[in-house]
Amino acid sequence: MTARAKCSELPGAVCVMSPGAADLVLPKELRERLASHVRLVSRGDRFQAGALADAEILISGWGCPRLTADVLAEAPRLKAVMHAAGTVKSLVSDALWERGIVVSSAADANAGPVVSQTLALITLAARRTLAMAAGYAGGWPATADRRGADGLTVGIIGASRIGRRVITELVRADAGYEVLLYDPYVTDEEARGLGAHRVPLAELCRRSQVVSVHAPQLRETTGLLGSGMLALLPDGGALINTARGAIVDTDALTRECATGRIEAYLDVTDPEPLPPGHPLLSLPNVLVTPHIAGAQGSEIRRLGEYATAEVVRWVSGEPLLGEVTREALARLA
């Protein structure tokens, strides 16, 4: 059997991502690894004419069009989608599930940087960094105004893959954090297993010096942190949001932060981005970053490594580690 014949027996794969993303997500060495398991039929930022006809695997990423019934009609052999990014909610459709196409997400690979960013922000919030920095122009802050992390109560909203990892790291830390958790889908026993104490949302807001949001954006979580809940945060407390902006009522948060009573560390907002001149962009007790908690720069390669490993598993008949099911999707970010 010739090398060409052997190659022709490999399953066809199409890679569709935003311009420039593919080179970051799938650098040369990962493409070479893929070439040992699939025939990369096409690479680009859109579905090229006829490219899907022979594809059994789609490697998707940022910018990949939604997999509607019309798109899938051009892909009669498609059996698996390996998404080299986080959420697949904007990608999948009912038509995809009805075809029985397997879907995998690299959300676990994207979680690591978000966890690291969150832990850094918790450390900053624990020390009331924004308030200390804003007041420094007026002289050395009084000892009574300083706060450390030891014994701090941190409230985690959402036992997502990121929320769980943040809890684990907080429990491992030597600061003696008390970790509270709000998640209606987690039992008291499961929370204790994570090292957290499950409480109602109002209690979490009332008792936590730092509240960090890690819930998915669902109908029931949109506006979850409105004026009533934000008002419960203690004076000098802080809100961190690296999840989805719409979980927090932007107007209510703006009013609370304008008083100087609490700090906010926001990697996501609603709307996103905030319009020029929005008060949250200039308040000294608010830090807004442009959705950078996820994989950035050199970290983006992690997504490609994860997706490539999933392709190898699928071709080898092994279980996928990042499989997303239709039933689970409703509760995922």
C-alpha positions as CSV (number, residue, x, y, z in Angstrom):
1,M,0.0,0.0,0.0
2,T,1.4,3.4,-1.0
3,A,1.9,6.3,1.4
4,R,-0.7,8.2,-0.7
5,A,-3.2,5.3,-0.4
6,K,-2.7,5.2,3.4
7,C,-3.2,8.9,3.6
8,S,-6.5,8.7,1.7
9,E,-7.8,6.3,4.3
10,L,-7.5,8.9,7.0
11,P,-10.7,10.7,8.0
12,G,-11.0,14.1,6.4
13,A,-11.0,17.2,8.6
14,V,-11.8,20.8,8.0
15,C,-10.5,23.7,10.2
16,V,-12.6,26.9,10.3
17,M,-11.5,29.8,12.5
18,S,-11.2,33.6,12.3
19,P,-8.3,35.0,10.2
20,G,-5.0,34.6,12.0
21,A,-6.5,32.4,14.8
22,A,-5.6,29.1,13.2
23,D,-1.9,29.8,13.2
24,L,-2.0,30.6,16.9
25,V,-4.4,27.7,17.8
26,L,-2.8,25.2,15.5
27,P,0.9,26.0,15.0
28,K,3.0,23.8,12.7
29,E,3.8,21.1,15.2
30,L,0.2,20.5,16.0
31,R,-0.8,20.4,12.4
32,E,1.9,17.8,11.8
33,R,0.5,15.8,14.7
34,L,-3.0,16.1,13.1
35,A,-1.6,14.9,9.8
36,S,-0.8,11.6,11.3
37,H,-4.4,11.0,12.1
38,V,-6.5,13.0,9.6
39,R,-6.4,14.6,6.2
40,L,-6.7,18.3,6.7
41,V,-9.0,19.1,3.7
42,S,-9.3,22.8,4.2
43,R,-8.2,25.6,6.5
44,G,-9.8,29.0,6.5
45,D,-12.2,31.4,8.1
46,R,-15.2,30.2,6.2
47,F,-16.6,27.0,4.7
48,Q,-15.1,26.8,1.3
49,A,-17.1,25.3,-1.5
50,G,-17.0,21.6,-1.4
51,A,-14.7,21.4,1.6
52,L,-17.2,19.9,3.9
53,A,-18.3,17.2,1.5
54,D,-15.5,14.9,2.5
55,A,-15.1,16.0,6.1
56,E,-15.8,13.7,9.1
57,I,-14.3,16.1,11.6
58,L,-14.7,19.9,11.9
59,I,-12.1,21.7,14.0
60,S,-13.8,24.9,14.9
61,G,-12.7,28.0,16.7
62,W,-13.5,31.7,17.1
63,G,-15.3,33.0,14.1
64,C,-16.6,29.6,12.9
65,P,-20.2,30.1,11.5
66,R,-23.1,28.5,13.2
67,L,-23.7,24.9,12.2
68,T,-27.2,25.3,10.8
69,A,-29.2,22.7,8.8
70,D,-28.1,24.4,5.6
71,V,-24.4,24.1,6.5
72,L,-24.7,20.5,7.7
73,A,-26.5,19.6,4.4
74,E,-23.1,20.3,2.8
75,A,-21.4,17.9,5.2
76,P,-23.0,14.5,4.8
77,R,-20.1,12.6,6.4
78,L,-19.6,14.9,9.4
79,K,-19.4,13.0,12.6
80,A,-17.5,15.1,15.1
81,V,-16.9,18.8,15.9
82,M,-13.8,19.6,18.0
83,H,-14.2,23.2,19.2
84,A,-10.8,24.8,19.9
85,A,-12.3,27.4,22.2
86,G,-14.7,27.6,25.1
87,T,-18.5,27.9,24.7
88,V,-20.2,26.1,21.8
89,K,-23.6,27.8,22.3
90,S,-23.2,30.1,19.3
91,L,-21.9,27.2,17.2
92,V,-24.3,24.3,17.6
93,S,-27.9,24.0,16.4
94,D,-30.8,21.5,16.8
95,A,-29.9,20.2,13.4
96,L,-26.4,19.1,14.7
97,W,-27.9,17.2,17.6
98,E,-30.5,15.6,15.4
99,R,-27.7,14.3,13.2
100,G,-26.0,12.7,16.2
101,I,-22.8,14.6,15.6
102,V,-20.4,14.5,18.6
103,V,-19.3,17.8,20.0
104,S,-16.2,18.5,22.1
105,S,-15.1,21.8,23.6
106,A,-11.7,23.0,24.8
107,A,-13.3,24.9,27.7
108,D,-11.2,23.0,30.2
109,A,-8.0,24.3,28.5
110,N,-9.4,27.8,28.6
111,A,-10.3,27.5,32.2
112,G,-6.7,27.5,33.5
113,P,-6.0,31.2,32.6
114,V,-9.4,32.3,34.0
115,V,-8.7,30.6,37.3
116,S,-5.3,32.3,37.5
117,Q,-6.7,35.7,36.7
118,T,-9.5,35.2,39.3
119,L,-7.1,34.2,42.0
120,A,-5.0,37.3,41.3
121,L,-8.0,39.5,41.4
122,I,-9.1,37.9,44.7
123,T,-5.7,38.7,46.1
124,L,-6.0,42.3,44.9
125,A,-9.6,42.6,46.3
126,A,-8.5,41.1,49.6
127,R,-6.1,44.0,50.1
128,R,-8.6,46.6,48.8
129,T,-6.0,47.4,46.2
130,L,-8.1,49.9,44.2
131,A,-9.1,51.9,47.3
132,M,-5.5,51.9,48.6
133,A,-4.2,53.1,45.2
134,A,-6.8,55.8,44.9
135,G,-6.1,57.1,48.3
136,Y,-2.3,56.9,48.0
137,A,-2.1,60.4,46.3
138,G,-3.3,61.8,49.6
139,G,-0.5,60.2,51.6
140,W,0.4,57.0,53.3
141,P,-2.8,55.0,54.1
142,A,-3.6,54.5,57.8
143,T,-2.9,51.1,59.3
144,A,-6.6,50.7,60.1
145,D,-7.5,51.0,56.4
146,R,-5.2,48.1,55.4
147,R,-6.6,44.6,55.0
148,G,-4.9,41.3,54.3
149,A,-6.2,38.0,52.9
150,D,-5.9,35.9,56.0
151,G,-9.3,34.6,57.3
152,L,-11.2,36.4,54.5
153,T,-14.6,35.1,53.5
154,V,-14.9,34.6,49.7
155,G,-18.2,33.9,48.1
156,I,-18.2,31.8,44.9
157,I,-21.3,32.1,42.7
158,G,-21.5,29.0,40.5
159,A,-19.7,25.6,40.9
160,S,-18.7,25.6,37.2
161,R,-15.5,24.0,36.0
162,I,-13.8,27.4,36.8
163,G,-15.7,28.0,40.0
164,R,-14.7,24.5,41.3
165,R,-11.0,25.1,40.5
166,V,-11.0,28.5,42.2
167,I,-12.5,26.9,45.3
168,T,-9.9,24.2,45.3
169,E,-7.1,26.7,45.0
170,L,-8.6,28.9,47.8
171,V,-8.9,25.9,50.1
172,R,-5.3,25.0,49.4
173,A,-4.0,28.4,50.1
174,D,-2.4,29.2,53.5
175,A,-4.6,32.3,54.0
176,G,-7.3,30.4,55.9
177,Y,-10.1,31.5,53.5
178,E,-13.7,30.7,54.4
179,V,-15.3,29.8,51.1
180,L,-19.1,30.1,50.6
181,L,-20.8,28.7,47.6
182,Y,-24.1,29.5,45.9
183,D,-25.2,27.0,43.3
184,P,-28.8,25.6,43.3
185,Y,-27.6,22.5,41.4
186,V,-25.0,21.5,44.0
187,T,-25.9,19.6,47.2
188,D,-24.5,20.5,50.7
189,E,-22.5,17.3,50.6
190,E,-20.9,18.1,47.2
191,A,-20.1,21.6,48.4
192,R,-18.4,20.2,51.5
193,G,-16.4,17.9,49.3
194,L,-15.1,20.9,47.5
195,G,-14.2,22.6,50.7
196,A,-17.0,25.1,50.6
197,H,-20.2,25.8,52.6
198,R,-23.3,26.1,50.5
199,V,-25.5,29.0,51.4
200,P,-28.4,31.0,49.8
201,L,-27.3,33.9,47.6
202,A,-28.4,36.6,50.0
203,E,-26.4,35.1,52.8
204,L,-23.3,34.7,50.5
205,C,-23.5,38.4,49.6
206,R,-24.0,39.5,53.2
207,R,-21.1,37.5,54.6
208,S,-18.5,37.7,51.9
209,Q,-15.8,40.4,51.7
210,V,-15.1,39.2,48.1
211,V,-17.7,37.8,45.8
212,S,-16.5,36.1,42.5
213,V,-19.0,35.2,39.7
214,H,-18.5,31.9,37.9
215,A,-22.0,31.0,36.8
216,P,-23.1,30.5,33.2
217,Q,-25.5,33.0,31.6
218,L,-28.9,31.4,31.7
219,R,-32.4,32.8,31.9
220,E,-32.4,32.4,35.6
221,T,-28.9,33.9,36.1
222,T,-29.4,37.0,34.0
223,G,-29.5,40.0,36.4
224,L,-28.9,37.6,39.3
225,L,-26.9,40.3,41.1
226,G,-29.2,43.2,41.0
227,S,-29.6,46.2,43.3
228,G,-31.0,44.1,46.2
229,M,-28.1,41.6,46.3
230,L,-25.4,44.2,45.6
231,A,-26.7,46.3,48.5
232,L,-26.0,43.3,50.8
233,L,-22.2,43.4,50.1
234,P,-20.4,44.7,53.1
235,D,-18.7,48.1,53.1
236,G,-15.2,47.6,51.7
237,G,-16.3,44.5,49.9
238,A,-15.5,43.6,46.3
239,L,-17.2,42.0,43.3
240,I,-15.3,40.1,40.7
241,N,-16.8,39.0,37.4
242,T,-14.9,36.9,34.9
243,A,-18.0,34.9,33.8
244,R,-20.7,36.8,31.9
245,G,-21.5,40.5,32.1
246,A,-25.3,40.1,32.1
247,I,-25.2,38.2,35.4
248,V,-24.7,41.5,37.1
249,D,-27.1,44.4,36.7
250,T,-24.8,47.1,35.3
251,D,-26.9,50.1,36.4
252,A,-27.2,48.7,39.9
253,L,-23.5,48.0,40.1
254,T,-22.7,51.5,38.8
255,R,-24.8,53.1,41.5
256,E,-23.2,51.0,44.2
257,C,-19.6,51.7,43.0
258,A,-20.3,55.4,42.6
259,T,-20.8,55.6,46.3
260,G,-17.3,54.3,46.8
261,R,-18.7,51.6,49.2
262,I,-17.5,48.6,47.2
263,E,-14.9,47.7,44.6
264,A,-15.5,45.9,41.3
265,Y,-13.1,44.0,39.2
266,L,-14.8,43.3,35.8
267,D,-13.4,41.3,33.0
268,V,-16.8,41.1,31.4
269,T,-19.6,43.7,31.2
270,D,-23.1,44.2,29.9
271,P,-23.0,45.6,27.3
272,E,-19.6,44.5,26.1
273,P,-17.7,46.7,25.6
274,L,-19.1,49.4,27.7
275,P,-19.8,52.6,25.7
276,P,-17.2,55.4,25.9
277,G,-17.7,57.6,28.9
278,H,-19.5,55.0,30.9
279,P,-19.0,55.7,34.7
280,L,-17.6,52.3,35.4
281,L,-14.6,53.1,33.1
282,S,-13.5,56.0,35.2
283,L,-14.4,55.2,38.8
284,P,-11.3,54.8,40.9
285,N,-12.7,51.8,42.7
286,V,-13.5,49.8,39.5
287,L,-11.1,47.9,37.3
288,V,-12.5,47.0,33.8
289,T,-10.4,44.8,31.5
290,P,-11.3,43.8,28.0
291,H,-12.3,40.1,28.4
292,I,-8.7,39.0,28.8
293,A,-9.1,36.3,31.6
294,G,-9.3,33.5,29.0
295,A,-6.5,32.2,26.9
296,Q,-4.4,35.0,25.4
297,G,-1.4,35.2,23.2
298,S,0.9,32.2,23.8
299,E,-1.8,30.6,25.9
300,I,-4.0,30.1,22.9
301,R,-1.9,27.2,21.9
302,R,-3.4,25.3,24.8
303,L,-6.8,25.3,23.0
304,G,-5.2,23.7,19.9
305,E,-3.4,21.1,22.0
306,Y,-6.7,20.1,23.6
307,A,-8.6,20.0,20.3
308,T,-5.8,18.0,18.7
309,A,-5.8,15.5,21.5
310,E,-9.6,15.2,21.2
311,V,-9.2,14.4,17.5
312,V,-6.7,11.7,18.3
313,R,-9.0,10.2,20.9
314,W,-11.9,10.2,18.5
315,V,-10.0,8.6,15.7
316,S,-8.6,6.0,18.1
317,G,-12.1,5.2,19.4
318,E,-11.4,6.6,22.9
319,P,-13.8,8.6,25.0
320,L,-13.6,12.4,24.6
321,L,-12.7,14.4,27.6
322,G,-14.4,17.6,26.6
323,E,-17.6,16.1,25.1
324,V,-20.7,18.5,25.3
325,T,-24.1,16.9,25.2
326,R,-27.4,18.5,24.3
327,E,-28.7,17.9,27.8
328,A,-25.7,19.5,29.5
329,L,-25.4,22.5,27.2
330,A,-28.3,24.3,28.9
331,R,-26.3,24.6,32.1
332,L,-23.0,25.4,30.6
333,A,-21.4,28.7,29.9
